[in-house]
């Protein structure tokens, strides 16, 4: 599978996830744990790669990120 990049990133949501996570004062480890509780097996390293833009975020993961962070999915995609 070819992974396309937009503005040098593999996802459009990583920076927003990071900003919201930091605003909520949640560590990457805590966010990973919340995702795992929801059935998404991510660890701290995966969260770091998502935020850095070096990992693709699946649509189902994006829905759970929105749920865990308490925001609409659309907020994770706004520039």
The first five atom37 places (N, CA, C, CB, O) and aatype in JSON, in Angstrom:
{
  "aatype": [20, 20, 20, 20, 20, 20, 20, 20, 20, 20, 20, 20, 20, 20, 20, 20, 20, 20, 20, 20, 20, 20, 20, 20, 20, 20, 20, 20, 20, 20, 20, 20, 20, 20, 20, 20, 20, 20, 20, 20, 20, 20, 20, 20, 20, 20, 20, 20, 20, 20, 20, 20, 20, 20, 20, 20, 20, 20, 20, 20, 20, 20, 20, 20, 20, 20, 20, 20, 20, 20, 20, 20, 20, 20, 20, 20, 20, 20, 20],
  "atom_mask": [
    [1, 1, 1, 1, 1],
    [1, 1, 1, 1, 1],
    [1, 1, 1, 1, 1],
    [1, 1, 1, 1, 1],
    [1, 1, 1, 1, 1],
    [1, 1, 1, 1, 1],
    [1, 1, 1, 1, 1],
    [1, 1, 1, 1, 1],
    [1, 1, 1, 1, 1],
    [1, 1, 1, 1, 1],
    [1, 1, 1, 1, 1],
    [1, 1, 1, 1, 1],
    [1, 1, 1, 1, 1],
    [1, 1, 1, 1, 1],
    [1, 1, 1, 1, 1],
    [1, 1, 1, 1, 1],
    [1, 1, 1, 1, 1],
    [1, 1, 1, 1, 1],
    [1, 1, 1, 1, 1],
    [1, 1, 1, 1, 1],
    [1, 1, 1, 1, 1],
    [1, 1, 1, 1, 1],
    [1, 1, 1, 1, 1],
    [1, 1, 1, 1, 1],
    [1, 1, 1, 1, 1],
    [1, 1, 1, 1, 1],
    [1, 1, 1, 1, 1],
    [1, 1, 1, 1, 1],
    [1, 1, 1, 1, 1],
    [1, 1, 1, 1, 1],
    [1, 1, 1, 1, 1],
    [1, 1, 1, 1, 1],
    [1, 1, 1, 1, 1],
    [1, 1, 1, 1, 1],
    [1, 1, 1, 1, 1],
    [1, 1, 1, 1, 1],
    [1, 1, 1, 1, 1],
    [1, 1, 1, 1, 1],
    [1, 1, 1, 1, 1],
    [1, 1, 1, 1, 1],
    [1, 1, 1, 1, 1],
    [1, 1, 1, 1, 1],
    [1, 1, 1, 1, 1],
    [1, 1, 1, 1, 1],
    [1, 1, 1, 1, 1],
    [1, 1, 1, 1, 1],
    [1, 1, 1, 1, 1],
    [1, 1, 1, 1, 1],
    [1, 1, 1, 1, 1],
    [1, 1, 1, 1, 1],
    [1, 1, 1, 1, 1],
    [1, 1, 1, 1, 1],
    [1, 1, 1, 1, 1],
    [1, 1, 1, 1, 1],
    [1, 1, 1, 1, 1],
    [1, 1, 1, 1, 1],
    [1, 1, 1, 1, 1],
    [1, 1, 1, 1, 1],
    [1, 1, 1, 1, 1],
    [1, 1, 1, 1, 1],
    [1, 1, 1, 1, 1],
    [1, 1, 1, 1, 1],
    [1, 1, 1, 1, 1],
    [1, 1, 1, 1, 1],
    [1, 1, 1, 1, 1],
    [1, 1, 1, 1, 1],
    [1, 1, 1, 1, 1],
    [1, 1, 1, 1, 1],
    [1, 1, 1, 1, 1],
    [1, 1, 1, 1, 1],
    [1, 1, 1, 1, 1],
    [1, 1, 1, 1, 1],
    [1, 1, 1, 1, 1],
    [1, 1, 1, 1, 1],
    [1, 1, 1, 1, 1],
    [1, 1, 1, 1, 1],
    [1, 1, 1, 1, 1],
    [1, 1, 1, 1, 1],
    [1, 1, 1, 1, 1]
  ],
  "atom_positions": [
    [[0.84, -1.17, 0.0], [0.0, 0.0, 0.0], [0.88, 1.24, 0.0], [-0.95, 0.0, 1.21], [1.8, 1.35, 0.81]],
    [[0.62, 2.15, -0.89], [1.36, 3.41, -0.95], [0.75, 4.41, 0.01], [1.37, 3.98, -2.4], [-0.46, 4.61, 0.03]],
    [[1.59, 5.02, 0.81], [1.13, 6.04, 1.75], [1.49, 7.4, 1.17], [1.77, 5.84, 3.17], [2.65, 7.69, 0.91]],
    [[0.47, 8.21, 0.98], [0.66, 9.54, 0.44], [0.84, 10.53, 1.58], [-0.53, 9.95, -0.44], [0.31, 10.34, 2.67]],
    [[1.6, 11.55, 1.32], [1.85, 12.59, 2.33], [1.22, 13.9, 1.87], [3.37, 12.76, 2.57], [1.2, 14.22, 0.69]],
    [[0.73, 14.62, 2.84], [0.19, 15.95, 2.6], [0.98, 16.91, 3.47], [-1.36, 16.03, 2.9], [0.99, 16.78, 4.69]],
    [[1.64, 17.85, 2.86], [2.5, 18.81, 3.58], [3.53, 18.07, 4.43], [1.64, 19.74, 4.47], [3.87, 18.51, 5.53]],
    [[4.03, 16.95, 3.9], [5.07, 16.19, 4.58], [4.6, 15.3, 5.72], [6.06, 17.11, 5.1], [5.42, 14.74, 6.44]],
    [[3.29, 15.17, 5.88], [2.73, 14.39, 6.98], [1.88, 13.25, 6.45], [1.9, 15.28, 7.92], [1.29, 13.36, 5.37]],
    [[1.81, 12.16, 7.22], [0.99, 11.0, 6.85], [-0.44, 11.12, 7.36], [1.62, 9.73, 7.39], [-1.27, 10.25, 7.06]],
    [[-0.75, 12.17, 8.11], [-2.11, 12.35, 8.6], [-2.4, 13.84, 8.73], [-2.32, 11.64, 9.95], [-1.49, 14.67, 8.79]],
    [[-3.68, 14.16, 8.78], [-4.09, 15.56, 8.91], [-4.52, 15.89, 10.34], [-5.23, 15.87, 7.95], [-4.86, 17.03, 10.63]],
    [[-4.52, 14.9, 11.22], [-5.08, 15.11, 12.56], [-4.06, 15.12, 13.68], [-6.08, 14.05, 12.83], [-4.4, 15.51, 14.8]],
    [[-2.85, 14.71, 13.44], [-1.86, 14.57, 14.51], [-1.59, 15.83, 15.3], [-0.59, 14.09, 13.94], [-1.52, 15.79, 16.53]],
    [[-1.44, 16.95, 14.62], [-1.16, 18.19, 15.33], [-2.34, 18.62, 16.19], [-0.81, 19.3, 14.34], [-2.15, 19.12, 17.3]],
    [[-3.56, 18.42, 15.69], [-4.75, 18.76, 16.48], [-4.88, 17.84, 17.68], [-6.03, 18.67, 15.61], [-5.21, 18.29, 18.78]],
    [[-4.61, 16.55, 17.49], [-4.65, 15.61, 18.61], [-3.66, 16.07, 19.69], [-4.31, 14.17, 18.14], [-3.99, 16.08, 20.87]],
    [[-2.46, 16.45, 19.28], [-1.45, 16.91, 20.22], [-1.91, 18.16, 20.96], [-0.14, 17.18, 19.5], [-1.79, 18.24, 22.19]],
    [[-2.42, 19.15, 20.23], [-2.86, 20.4, 20.86], [-3.97, 20.16, 21.87], [-3.34, 21.39, 19.8], [-3.94, 20.7, 22.98]],
    [[-4.95, 19.35, 21.49], [-6.07, 19.07, 22.39], [-5.59, 18.27, 23.59], [-7.19, 18.31, 21.65], [-5.99, 18.55, 24.72]],
    [[-4.74, 17.29, 23.37], [-4.19, 16.48, 24.46], [-3.45, 17.37, 25.46], [-3.24, 15.38, 23.91], [-3.65, 17.24, 26.67]],
    [[-2.61, 18.26, 24.96], [-1.85, 19.14, 25.84], [-2.78, 20.12, 26.57], [-0.79, 19.92, 25.04], [-2.56, 20.42, 27.75]],
    [[-3.8, 20.61, 25.89], [-4.77, 21.52, 26.52], [-5.49, 20.81, 27.67], [-5.79, 22.02, 25.48], [-5.78, 21.43, 28.69]],
    [[-5.76, 19.53, 27.5], [-6.45, 18.74, 28.53], [-5.48, 18.21, 29.6], [-7.19, 17.57, 27.87], [-5.87, 17.54, 30.55]],
    [[-4.18, 18.53, 29.4], [-3.11, 18.1, 30.31], [-3.09, 16.58, 30.47], [-3.3, 18.75, 31.69], [-3.02, 16.05, 31.58]],
    [[-3.13, 15.89, 29.34], [-3.06, 14.43, 29.28], [-1.72, 14.07, 28.65], [-4.26, 13.82, 28.47], [-1.35, 14.64, 27.63]],
    [[-1.01, 13.13, 29.24], [0.24, 12.67, 28.65], [-0.05, 11.7, 27.51], [1.14, 12.0, 29.72], [-1.17, 11.21, 27.37]],
    [[0.97, 11.44, 26.7], [0.81, 10.47, 25.63], [0.48, 9.09, 26.2], [2.08, 10.4, 24.77], [-0.32, 8.35, 25.63]],
    [[1.1, 8.76, 27.31], [0.83, 7.47, 27.95], [-0.63, 7.37, 28.4], [1.76, 7.26, 29.15], [-1.27, 6.33, 28.23]],
    [[-1.14, 8.46, 28.98], [-2.53, 8.47, 29.44], [-3.5, 8.37, 28.26], [-2.81, 9.75, 30.24], [-4.51, 7.67, 28.33]],
    [[-3.17, 9.07, 27.17], [-4.03, 9.0, 25.98], [-4.02, 7.59, 25.41], [-3.57, 10.01, 24.92], [-5.06, 7.07, 25.03]],
    [[-2.86, 6.97, 25.36], [-2.76, 5.59, 24.87], [-3.61, 4.66, 25.74], [-1.29, 5.13, 24.86], [-4.29, 3.78, 25.22]],
    [[-3.55, 4.85, 27.05], [-4.34, 4.01, 27.96], [-5.84, 4.19, 27.71], [-4.01, 4.33, 29.42], [-6.59, 3.22, 27.72]],
    [[-6.26, 5.44, 27.49], [-7.68, 5.7, 27.22], [-8.11, 5.05, 25.9], [-7.95, 7.23, 27.17], [-9.22, 4.52, 25.79]],
    [[-7.23, 5.09, 24.92], [-7.53, 4.45, 23.63], [-7.64, 2.94, 23.81], [-6.45, 4.79, 22.59], [-8.52, 2.31, 23.22]],
    [[-6.75, 2.37, 24.61], [-6.78, 0.93, 24.86], [-8.06, 0.51, 25.56], [-5.57, 0.5, 25.69], [-8.62, -0.54, 25.26]],
    [[-8.54, 1.32, 26.5], [-9.8, 1.03, 27.18], [-10.95, 0.97, 26.18], [-10.09, 2.1, 28.27], [-11.9, 0.2, 26.35]],
    [[-10.86, 1.79, 25.14], [-11.89, 1.82, 24.09], [-11.67, 0.75, 23.02], [-11.92, 3.2, 23.43], [-12.42, 0.68, 22.05]],
    [[-10.64, -0.08, 23.19], [-10.42, -1.18, 22.27], [-9.45, -0.91, 21.13], [-11.69, -1.58, 21.7], [-9.33, -1.72, 20.21]],
    [[-8.75, 0.21, 21.18], [-7.77, 0.55, 20.15], [-6.38, 0.32, 20.74], [-7.94, 2.05, 19.65], [-5.96, 1.07, 21.63]],
    [[-5.66, -0.69, 20.26], [-4.38, -1.06, 20.87], [-3.22, -0.15, 20.44], [-4.05, -2.49, 20.52], [-2.38, -0.54, 19.63]],
    [[-3.19, 1.06, 20.99], [-2.09, 1.98, 20.73], [-1.24, 2.12, 21.97], [-2.62, 3.37, 20.27], [-1.75, 2.06, 23.09]],
    [[0.06, 2.31, 21.78], [0.94, 2.6, 22.91], [1.46, 4.03, 22.78], [2.13, 1.58, 22.96], [1.11, 4.74, 21.84]],
    [[2.28, 4.44, 23.73], [2.79, 5.82, 23.74], [3.58, 6.13, 22.48], [3.68, 6.04, 24.96], [3.48, 7.24, 21.94]],
    [[4.35, 5.17, 22.0], [5.15, 5.39, 20.78], [4.25, 5.64, 19.57], [6.06, 4.19, 20.52], [4.57, 6.49, 18.73]],
    [[3.14, 4.92, 19.47], [2.21, 5.13, 18.36], [1.59, 6.52, 18.44], [1.11, 4.06, 18.37], [1.43, 7.19, 17.41]],
    [[1.24, 6.97, 19.64], [0.69, 8.32, 19.82], [1.73, 9.35, 19.38], [0.28, 8.57, 21.3], [1.39, 10.32, 18.7]],
    [[2.97, 9.15, 19.77], [4.04, 10.06, 19.38], [4.19, 10.12, 17.86], [5.37, 9.61, 20.02], [4.34, 11.21, 17.3]],
    [[4.14, 8.99, 17.21], [4.27, 8.95, 15.74], [3.07, 9.61, 15.06], [4.41, 7.5, 15.25], [3.23, 10.29, 14.04]],
    [[1.89, 9.43, 15.62], [0.69, 10.09, 15.07], [0.84, 11.6, 15.18], [-0.6, 9.62, 15.81], [0.62, 12.32, 14.21]],
    [[1.22, 12.07, 16.37], [1.36, 13.5, 16.57], [2.47, 14.1, 15.7], [1.65, 13.79, 18.03], [2.36, 15.25, 15.27]],
    [[3.51, 13.33, 15.43], [4.62, 13.79, 14.59], [4.27, 13.73, 13.1], [5.86, 12.97, 14.86], [4.98, 14.3, 12.27]],
    [[3.18, 13.03, 12.78], [2.76, 12.92, 11.39], [3.43, 11.8, 10.63], [3.03, 14.19, 10.69], [3.34, 11.75, 9.4]],
    [[4.09, 10.89, 11.32], [4.78, 9.8, 10.64], [3.98, 8.49, 10.64], [6.12, 9.57, 11.28], [4.47, 7.47, 10.16]],
    [[2.75, 8.52, 11.18], [1.89, 7.33, 11.18], [0.51, 7.71, 10.68], [1.81, 6.7, 12.6], [-0.03, 8.76, 11.05]],
    [[-0.04, 6.87, 9.85], [-1.4, 7.06, 9.34], [-2.39, 6.81, 10.48], [-1.69, 6.12, 8.13], [-2.17, 5.94, 11.32]],
    [[-3.48, 7.57, 10.5], [-4.55, 7.37, 11.47], [-5.75, 6.79, 10.72], [-4.93, 8.72, 12.21], [-6.27, 7.42, 9.8]],
    [[-6.17, 5.6, 11.12], [-7.34, 4.98, 10.49], [-8.61, 5.73, 10.89], [-7.44, 3.48, 10.89], [-8.65, 6.38, 11.93]],
    [[-9.63, 5.62, 10.05], [-10.87, 6.33, 10.34], [-11.49, 5.9, 11.66], [-11.86, 6.11, 9.22], [-12.02, 6.74, 12.39]],
    [[-11.44, 4.63, 11.99], [-12.01, 4.16, 13.25], [-11.19, 4.66, 14.44], [-12.08, 2.62, 13.26], [-11.74, 4.9, 15.51]],
    [[-9.88, 4.83, 14.25], [-9.05, 5.39, 15.32], [-9.41, 6.86, 15.54], [-7.55, 5.24, 14.99], [-9.48, 7.33, 16.68]],
    [[-9.64, 7.57, 14.45], [-10.0, 8.98, 14.53], [-11.29, 9.17, 15.32], [-10.14, 9.57, 13.13], [-11.41, 10.1, 16.11]],
    [[-12.26, 8.28, 15.11], [-13.53, 8.35, 15.85], [-13.29, 8.17, 17.35], [-14.52, 7.3, 15.34], [-13.91, 8.86, 18.16]],
    [[-12.42, 7.25, 17.71], [-12.15, 7.0, 19.12], [-11.31, 8.14, 19.72], [-11.43, 5.65, 19.31], [-11.53, 8.51, 20.87]],
    [[-10.36, 8.69, 18.97], [-9.63, 9.86, 19.45], [-10.61, 10.97, 19.8], [-8.59, 10.34, 18.4], [-10.49, 11.59, 20.86]],
    [[-11.56, 11.23, 18.92], [-12.55, 12.28, 19.16], [-13.34, 11.98, 20.43], [-13.5, 12.41, 17.95], [-13.56, 12.87, 21.25]],
    [[-13.78, 10.75, 20.59], [-14.54, 10.36, 21.77], [-13.73, 10.56, 23.05], [-14.98, 8.89, 21.66], [-14.21, 11.15, 24.01]],
    [[-12.5, 10.06, 23.05], [-11.64, 10.13, 24.24], [-11.29, 11.58, 24.58], [-10.36, 9.31, 24.01], [-11.22, 11.94, 25.76]],
    [[-11.07, 12.39, 23.56], [-10.69, 13.79, 23.79], [-11.9, 14.7, 23.99], [-9.87, 14.3, 22.63], [-11.75, 15.86, 24.38]],
    [[-13.1, 14.18, 23.73], [-14.32, 14.95, 23.95], [-14.56, 16.05, 22.94], [-14.29, 15.54, 25.29], [-15.04, 17.13, 23.29]],
    [[-14.23, 15.77, 21.68], [-14.43, 16.74, 20.61], [-15.08, 16.06, 19.41], [-13.09, 17.41, 20.19], [-15.0, 14.84, 19.28]],
    [[-15.73, 16.83, 18.53], [-16.25, 16.23, 17.29], [-15.09, 15.81, 16.38], [-17.18, 17.23, 16.55], [-14.02, 16.42, 16.41]],
    [[-15.3, 14.8, 15.58], [-14.28, 14.33, 14.64], [-13.81, 15.47, 13.75], [-14.82, 13.17, 13.77], [-12.62, 15.59, 13.46]],
    [[-14.73, 16.32, 13.32], [-14.37, 17.43, 12.43], [-13.31, 18.35, 13.06], [-15.62, 18.24, 12.08], [-12.49, 18.93, 12.34]],
    [[-13.33, 18.48, 14.38], [-12.33, 19.33, 15.05], [-10.92, 18.78, 14.9], [-12.68, 19.48, 16.52], [-9.95, 19.54, 14.93]],
    [[-10.8, 17.47, 14.74], [-9.48, 16.86, 14.59], [-8.93, 17.04, 13.18], [-9.54, 15.37, 14.94], [-7.75, 16.8, 12.93]],
    [[-9.78, 17.46, 12.26], [-9.35, 17.61, 10.87], [-9.19, 19.07, 10.44], [-10.33, 16.92, 9.97], [-8.72, 19.33, 9.34]],
    [[-9.59, 20.01, 11.29], [-9.45, 21.42, 10.94], [-7.99, 21.83, 11.0], [-10.29, 22.3, 11.88], [-7.23, 21.36, 11.84]],
    [[-7.62, 22.73, 10.09], [-6.24, 23.23, 10.1], [-6.12, 24.39, 11.05], [-5.79, 23.64, 8.7], [-5.03, 24.95, 11.2]]
  ]
}
